[in-house]
Amino acid sequence: MHQNHHVYKGFRLTAKVARGLQSTGMTDKSSSAPIFTAVVEVVPASLQQDADTYPIPYFVEGNFVFSPAEAVHAAVSHGREIVDALTGFPAR
């Protein structure tokens, strides 16, 4: 299982993955392929408060991926960009 929690620069990033079905044009469900999207929650790691949830631009545009690990990766990567913007210290 892919880790969906990550601490980056003092912020806890949590990927929330959603599973859906991509229709292949057939009428029965057995011909549908699973697809995945995600959002990311960002909160200071030292706090036990409600996290802010951010959509992932790639998924907002209507795109999706075929594995939960790819969705988690996209969410955590975007979460890192958000933290870098919040802290003013971009990754090297």
CNS distance restraints for C-alpha pairs under 8 A (distance, minus, plus):
assign (resid   1 and name CA) (resid  69 and name CA) 7.99 0.50 0.50
assign (resid   2 and name CA) (resid  68 and name CA) 7.76 0.50 0.50
assign (resid   2 and name CA) (resid  69 and name CA) 5.63 0.50 0.50
assign (resid   2 and name CA) (resid  72 and name CA) 7.56 0.50 0.50
assign (resid   3 and name CA) (resid  72 and name CA) 7.84 0.50 0.50
assign (resid   4 and name CA) (resid  13 and name CA) 7.98 0.50 0.50
assign (resid   4 and name CA) (resid  14 and name CA) 5.69 0.50 0.50
assign (resid   4 and name CA) (resid  15 and name CA) 5.14 0.50 0.50
assign (resid   4 and name CA) (resid  16 and name CA) 7.55 0.50 0.50
assign (resid   4 and name CA) (resid  72 and name CA) 5.96 0.50 0.50
assign (resid   4 and name CA) (resid  76 and name CA) 7.87 0.50 0.50
assign (resid   5 and name CA) (resid  12 and name CA) 6.95 0.50 0.50
assign (resid   5 and name CA) (resid  13 and name CA) 5.68 0.50 0.50
assign (resid   5 and name CA) (resid  14 and name CA) 4.59 0.50 0.50
assign (resid   5 and name CA) (resid  15 and name CA) 6.58 0.50 0.50
assign (resid   6 and name CA) (resid  12 and name CA) 5.77 0.50 0.50
assign (resid   6 and name CA) (resid  13 and name CA) 5.09 0.50 0.50
assign (resid   6 and name CA) (resid  14 and name CA) 6.51 0.50 0.50
assign (resid   6 and name CA) (resid  76 and name CA) 7.34 0.50 0.50
assign (resid   7 and name CA) (resid  11 and name CA) 5.45 0.50 0.50
assign (resid   7 and name CA) (resid  12 and name CA) 4.48 0.50 0.50
assign (resid   7 and name CA) (resid  13 and name CA) 6.01 0.50 0.50
assign (resid   7 and name CA) (resid  45 and name CA) 6.97 0.50 0.50
assign (resid   8 and name CA) (resid  12 and name CA) 6.48 0.50 0.50
assign (resid   8 and name CA) (resid  13 and name CA) 7.26 0.50 0.50
assign (resid   8 and name CA) (resid  80 and name CA) 6.85 0.50 0.50
assign (resid   8 and name CA) (resid  83 and name CA) 7.72 0.50 0.50
assign (resid   9 and name CA) (resid  83 and name CA) 7.50 0.50 0.50
assign (resid  10 and name CA) (resid  44 and name CA) 5.99 0.50 0.50
assign (resid  10 and name CA) (resid  45 and name CA) 5.51 0.50 0.50
assign (resid  10 and name CA) (resid  46 and name CA) 7.52 0.50 0.50
assign (resid  11 and name CA) (resid  42 and name CA) 6.53 0.50 0.50
assign (resid  11 and name CA) (resid  43 and name CA) 5.49 0.50 0.50
assign (resid  11 and name CA) (resid  44 and name CA) 4.18 0.50 0.50
assign (resid  11 and name CA) (resid  45 and name CA) 4.65 0.50 0.50
assign (resid  11 and name CA) (resid  46 and name CA) 7.90 0.50 0.50
assign (resid  11 and name CA) (resid  83 and name CA) 7.24 0.50 0.50
assign (resid  12 and name CA) (resid  41 and name CA) 7.85 0.50 0.50
assign (resid  12 and name CA) (resid  42 and name CA) 5.82 0.50 0.50
assign (resid  12 and name CA) (resid  43 and name CA) 5.40 0.50 0.50
assign (resid  12 and name CA) (resid  44 and name CA) 5.88 0.50 0.50
assign (resid  12 and name CA) (resid  45 and name CA) 4.76 0.50 0.50
assign (resid  13 and name CA) (resid  40 and name CA) 6.51 0.50 0.50
assign (resid  13 and name CA) (resid  41 and name CA) 5.60 0.50 0.50
assign (resid  13 and name CA) (resid  42 and name CA) 4.89 0.50 0.50
assign (resid  13 and name CA) (resid  43 and name CA) 6.89 0.50 0.50
assign (resid  13 and name CA) (resid  76 and name CA) 6.46 0.50 0.50
assign (resid  13 and name CA) (resid  79 and name CA) 6.23 0.50 0.50
assign (resid  13 and name CA) (resid  80 and name CA) 7.98 0.50 0.50
assign (resid  14 and name CA) (resid  40 and name CA) 5.53 0.50 0.50
assign (resid  14 and name CA) (resid  41 and name CA) 5.02 0.50 0.50
assign (resid  14 and name CA) (resid  42 and name CA) 6.74 0.50 0.50
assign (resid  14 and name CA) (resid  76 and name CA) 7.31 0.50 0.50
assign (resid  15 and name CA) (resid  38 and name CA) 6.42 0.50 0.50
assign (resid  15 and name CA) (resid  39 and name CA) 5.89 0.50 0.50
assign (resid  15 and name CA) (resid  40 and name CA) 4.58 0.50 0.50
assign (resid  15 and name CA) (resid  41 and name CA) 6.46 0.50 0.50
assign (resid  15 and name CA) (resid  72 and name CA) 5.53 0.50 0.50
assign (resid  15 and name CA) (resid  75 and name CA) 5.57 0.50 0.50
assign (resid  15 and name CA) (resid  76 and name CA) 6.43 0.50 0.50
assign (resid  16 and name CA) (resid  38 and name CA) 5.33 0.50 0.50
assign (resid  16 and name CA) (resid  39 and name CA) 5.35 0.50 0.50
assign (resid  16 and name CA) (resid  40 and name CA) 6.08 0.50 0.50
assign (resid  16 and name CA) (resid  41 and name CA) 7.58 0.50 0.50
assign (resid  16 and name CA) (resid  72 and name CA) 7.60 0.50 0.50
assign (resid  17 and name CA) (resid  36 and name CA) 6.69 0.50 0.50
assign (resid  17 and name CA) (resid  37 and name CA) 5.77 0.50 0.50
assign (resid  17 and name CA) (resid  38 and name CA) 4.27 0.50 0.50
assign (resid  17 and name CA) (resid  39 and name CA) 6.75 0.50 0.50
assign (resid  17 and name CA) (resid  68 and name CA) 6.76 0.50 0.50
assign (resid  17 and name CA) (resid  71 and name CA) 6.55 0.50 0.50
assign (resid  17 and name CA) (resid  72 and name CA) 6.83 0.50 0.50
assign (resid  18 and name CA) (resid  36 and name CA) 5.60 0.50 0.50
assign (resid  18 and name CA) (resid  37 and name CA) 5.29 0.50 0.50
assign (resid  18 and name CA) (resid  38 and name CA) 5.77 0.50 0.50
assign (resid  19 and name CA) (resid  34 and name CA) 6.71 0.50 0.50
assign (resid  19 and name CA) (resid  35 and name CA) 5.80 0.50 0.50
assign (resid  19 and name CA) (resid  36 and name CA) 4.66 0.50 0.50
assign (resid  19 and name CA) (resid  37 and name CA) 6.71 0.50 0.50
assign (resid  20 and name CA) (resid  34 and name CA) 5.70 0.50 0.50
assign (resid  20 and name CA) (resid  35 and name CA) 5.12 0.50 0.50
assign (resid  20 and name CA) (resid  36 and name CA) 6.07 0.50 0.50
assign (resid  21 and name CA) (resid  32 and name CA) 5.78 0.50 0.50
assign (resid  21 and name CA) (resid  33 and name CA) 5.47 0.50 0.50
assign (resid  21 and name CA) (resid  34 and name CA) 4.56 0.50 0.50
assign (resid  21 and name CA) (resid  35 and name CA) 5.52 0.50 0.50
assign (resid  22 and name CA) (resid  32 and name CA) 5.40 0.50 0.50
assign (resid  22 and name CA) (resid  33 and name CA) 5.10 0.50 0.50
assign (resid  22 and name CA) (resid  34 and name CA) 6.12 0.50 0.50
assign (resid  22 and name CA) (resid  35 and name CA) 6.20 0.50 0.50
assign (resid  23 and name CA) (resid  29 and name CA) 7.96 0.50 0.50
assign (resid  23 and name CA) (resid  31 and name CA) 7.07 0.50 0.50
assign (resid  23 and name CA) (resid  32 and name CA) 4.77 0.50 0.50
assign (resid  23 and name CA) (resid  33 and name CA) 6.73 0.50 0.50
assign (resid  24 and name CA) (resid  31 and name CA) 6.13 0.50 0.50
assign (resid  24 and name CA) (resid  32 and name CA) 5.70 0.50 0.50
assign (resid  24 and name CA) (resid  33 and name CA) 7.37 0.50 0.50
assign (resid  26 and name CA) (resid  31 and name CA) 6.22 0.50 0.50
assign (resid  26 and name CA) (resid  32 and name CA) 7.90 0.50 0.50
assign (resid  27 and name CA) (resid  31 and name CA) 7.81 0.50 0.50
assign (resid  28 and name CA) (resid  32 and name CA) 7.69 0.50 0.50
assign (resid  34 and name CA) (resid  66 and name CA) 6.59 0.50 0.50
assign (resid  35 and name CA) (resid  64 and name CA) 6.26 0.50 0.50
assign (resid  35 and name CA) (resid  65 and name CA) 5.75 0.50 0.50
assign (resid  35 and name CA) (resid  66 and name CA) 4.85 0.50 0.50
assign (resid  35 and name CA) (resid  67 and name CA) 6.85 0.50 0.50
assign (resid  36 and name CA) (resid  64 and name CA) 5.69 0.50 0.50
assign (resid  36 and name CA) (resid  65 and name CA) 5.31 0.50 0.50
assign (resid  36 and name CA) (resid  66 and name CA) 5.98 0.50 0.50
assign (resid  36 and name CA) (resid  67 and name CA) 6.26 0.50 0.50
assign (resid  36 and name CA) (resid  68 and name CA) 5.97 0.50 0.50
assign (resid  36 and name CA) (resid  71 and name CA) 6.20 0.50 0.50
assign (resid  37 and name CA) (resid  59 and name CA) 6.09 0.50 0.50
assign (resid  37 and name CA) (resid  63 and name CA) 7.97 0.50 0.50
assign (resid  37 and name CA) (resid  64 and name CA) 5.45 0.50 0.50
assign (resid  37 and name CA) (resid  65 and name CA) 6.64 0.50 0.50
assign (resid  37 and name CA) (resid  68 and name CA) 7.88 0.50 0.50
assign (resid  37 and name CA) (resid  71 and name CA) 5.59 0.50 0.50
assign (resid  38 and name CA) (resid  55 and name CA) 7.43 0.50 0.50
assign (resid  38 and name CA) (resid  56 and name CA) 6.86 0.50 0.50
assign (resid  38 and name CA) (resid  59 and name CA) 7.26 0.50 0.50
assign (resid  38 and name CA) (resid  71 and name CA) 5.66 0.50 0.50
assign (resid  38 and name CA) (resid  72 and name CA) 6.86 0.50 0.50
assign (resid  38 and name CA) (resid  74 and name CA) 7.81 0.50 0.50
assign (resid  38 and name CA) (resid  75 and name CA) 6.16 0.50 0.50
assign (resid  39 and name CA) (resid  53 and name CA) 6.75 0.50 0.50
assign (resid  39 and name CA) (resid  54 and name CA) 5.80 0.50 0.50
assign (resid  39 and name CA) (resid  55 and name CA) 4.79 0.50 0.50
assign (resid  39 and name CA) (resid  56 and name CA) 5.68 0.50 0.50
assign (resid  39 and name CA) (resid  75 and name CA) 5.89 0.50 0.50
assign (resid  40 and name CA) (resid  53 and name CA) 5.65 0.50 0.50
assign (resid  40 and name CA) (resid  54 and name CA) 5.33 0.50 0.50
assign (resid  40 and name CA) (resid  55 and name CA) 6.58 0.50 0.50
assign (resid  40 and name CA) (resid  56 and name CA) 7.28 0.50 0.50
assign (resid  40 and name CA) (resid  75 and name CA) 5.25 0.50 0.50
assign (resid  40 and name CA) (resid  76 and name CA) 6.80 0.50 0.50
assign (resid  40 and name CA) (resid  78 and name CA) 7.64 0.50 0.50
assign (resid  40 and name CA) (resid  79 and name CA) 6.17 0.50 0.50
assign (resid  41 and name CA) (resid  51 and name CA) 5.54 0.50 0.50
assign (resid  41 and name CA) (resid  52 and name CA) 5.40 0.50 0.50
assign (resid  41 and name CA) (resid  53 and name CA) 4.30 0.50 0.50
assign (resid  41 and name CA) (resid  54 and name CA) 6.20 0.50 0.50
assign (resid  41 and name CA) (resid  79 and name CA) 7.59 0.50 0.50
assign (resid  42 and name CA) (resid  51 and name CA) 5.45 0.50 0.50
assign (resid  42 and name CA) (resid  52 and name CA) 5.45 0.50 0.50
assign (resid  42 and name CA) (resid  53 and name CA) 6.50 0.50 0.50
assign (resid  42 and name CA) (resid  54 and name CA) 7.75 0.50 0.50
assign (resid  42 and name CA) (resid  79 and name CA) 6.78 0.50 0.50
assign (resid  42 and name CA) (resid  83 and name CA) 7.89 0.50 0.50
assign (resid  43 and name CA) (resid  47 and name CA) 7.25 0.50 0.50
assign (resid  43 and name CA) (resid  49 and name CA) 7.50 0.50 0.50
assign (resid  43 and name CA) (resid  50 and name CA) 7.45 0.50 0.50
assign (resid  43 and name CA) (resid  51 and name CA) 4.85 0.50 0.50
assign (resid  43 and name CA) (resid  52 and name CA) 6.54 0.50 0.50
assign (resid  55 and name CA) (resid  59 and name CA) 7.54 0.50 0.50
assign (resid  55 and name CA) (resid  60 and name CA) 6.78 0.50 0.50
assign (resid  56 and name CA) (resid  60 and name CA) 6.18 0.50 0.50
assign (resid  56 and name CA) (resid  74 and name CA) 7.46 0.50 0.50
assign (resid  56 and name CA) (resid  75 and name CA) 6.33 0.50 0.50
assign (resid  56 and name CA) (resid  78 and name CA) 6.60 0.50 0.50
assign (resid  57 and name CA) (resid  61 and name CA) 6.22 0.50 0.50
assign (resid  58 and name CA) (resid  62 and name CA) 7.15 0.50 0.50
assign (resid  58 and name CA) (resid  63 and name CA) 5.87 0.50 0.50
assign (resid  58 and name CA) (resid  64 and name CA) 7.64 0.50 0.50
assign (resid  59 and name CA) (resid  63 and name CA) 4.78 0.50 0.50
assign (resid  59 and name CA) (resid  64 and name CA) 5.84 0.50 0.50
assign (resid  64 and name CA) (resid  71 and name CA) 7.88 0.50 0.50
assign (resid  65 and name CA) (resid  70 and name CA) 6.35 0.50 0.50
assign (resid  65 and name CA) (resid  71 and name CA) 6.34 0.50 0.50
assign (resid  66 and name CA) (resid  70 and name CA) 7.36 0.50 0.50
assign (resid  67 and name CA) (resid  71 and name CA) 6.65 0.50 0.50
assign (resid  68 and name CA) (resid  72 and name CA) 6.19 0.50 0.50
assign (resid  69 and name CA) (resid  73 and name CA) 6.14 0.50 0.50
assign (resid  70 and name CA) (resid  74 and name CA) 6.21 0.50 0.50
assign (resid  71 and name CA) (resid  75 and name CA) 6.22 0.50 0.50
assign (resid  72 and name CA) (resid  76 and name CA) 6.07 0.50 0.50
assign (resid  73 and name CA) (resid  77 and name CA) 6.00 0.50 0.50
assign (resid  74 and name CA) (resid  78 and name CA) 6.18 0.50 0.50
assign (resid  75 and name CA) (resid  79 and name CA) 6.04 0.50 0.50
assign (resid  76 and name CA) (resid  80 and name CA) 6.20 0.50 0.50
assign (resid  77 and name CA) (resid  81 and name CA) 6.58 0.50 0.50
assign (resid  78 and name CA) (resid  82 and name CA) 6.35 0.50 0.50
assign (resid  79 and name CA) (resid  83 and name CA) 6.25 0.50 0.50
assign (resid  80 and name CA) (resid  84 and name CA) 6.11 0.50 0.50
assign (resid  81 and name CA) (resid  85 and name CA) 6.24 0.50 0.50
assign (resid  81 and name CA) (resid  90 and name CA) 7.78 0.50 0.50
assign (resid  82 and name CA) (resid  86 and name CA) 6.16 0.50 0.50
assign (resid  83 and name CA) (resid  87 and name CA) 6.01 0.50 0.50
assign (resid  84 and name CA) (resid  88 and name CA) 5.66 0.50 0.50
assign (resid  84 and name CA) (resid  89 and name CA) 5.29 0.50 0.50
assign (resid  84 and name CA) (resid  90 and name CA) 4.81 0.50 0.50
assign (resid  84 and name CA) (resid  91 and name CA) 6.81 0.50 0.50
assign (resid  85 and name CA) (resid  89 and name CA) 7.09 0.50 0.50
assign (resid  85 and name CA) (resid  90 and name CA) 7.08 0.50 0.50
